């Protein structure tokens, strides 16, 4: 399939996954580095409440909020 055809299908919202070879796919700059952070109990409870409300894990809500804040700070 030519790139133009692939672009057209994608722009129309069609499923293009069959045309992609994902065997060598990788996420650039996504290597995980483990860090330990101690939070007060009230903060963990608040994080858990918000994570449950949104339907994600505590770790996911922390990552999401940190990513949003870092993006905001970098655009200043």
C-alpha positions in Angstrom: 0.0 0.0 0.0 1.3 3.4 -0.9 1.7 6.1 1.7 -0.9 8.3 0.1 -3.5 5.5 0.3 -2.5 4.7 3.9 -2.9 8.4 4.8 -6.3 8.6 3.2 -7.6 5.5 5.0 -6.2 6.9 8.3 -7.8 10.3 7.7 -11.2 8.6 7.0 -10.9 6.8 10.3 -10.5 3.4 8.8 -8.5 0.7 10.6 -5.0 0.6 9.2 -3.4 -1.7 11.7 -3.3 -4.6 9.2 -1.0 -2.5 7.0 1.5 -1.9 9.8 4.4 -4.1 10.8 4.5 -3.7 14.6 7.0 -6.4 15.2 9.8 -3.8 15.4 7.8 -1.0 17.0 9.2 0.8 20.0 8.3 3.9 22.0 11.0 6.5 21.8 12.1 8.1 25.1 9.8 5.8 27.0 12.4 3.7 29.0 11.0 3.4 32.5 13.1 4.5 35.4 11.9 3.4 38.9 11.7 6.1 41.5 10.4 6.0 45.1 8.4 8.8 46.5 6.9 9.0 49.9 3.5 10.6 50.2 1.5 11.5 53.3 -1.5 9.2 53.9 -4.1 11.9 53.1 -2.4 12.4 49.7 -2.5 8.7 48.8 -6.2 8.6 49.8 -6.9 11.6 47.6 -5.0 10.0 44.7 -6.9 6.7 45.1 -10.2 8.6 45.1 -9.4 10.5 42.0 -7.9 7.4 40.2 -11.1 5.5 41.0 -13.3 8.3 39.7 -11.4 8.4 36.5 -11.1 4.6 36.2 -7.3 4.3 36.3 -4.6 3.1 38.7 -2.9 5.4 41.3 0.3 5.1 39.3 -1.5 6.2 36.1 -3.1 9.3 37.7 0.3 10.3 39.1 2.0 9.9 35.7 -0.8 11.8 34.0 -0.7 14.7 36.3 3.1 14.9 36.3 3.1 14.8 32.5 0.5 17.5 32.3 2.4 19.7 34.7 5.8 19.2 33.0 4.2 20.0 29.6 2.7 23.2 31.1 6.0 24.2 32.6 7.9 23.6 29.4 5.5 25.9 27.5 6.1 28.8 29.8 
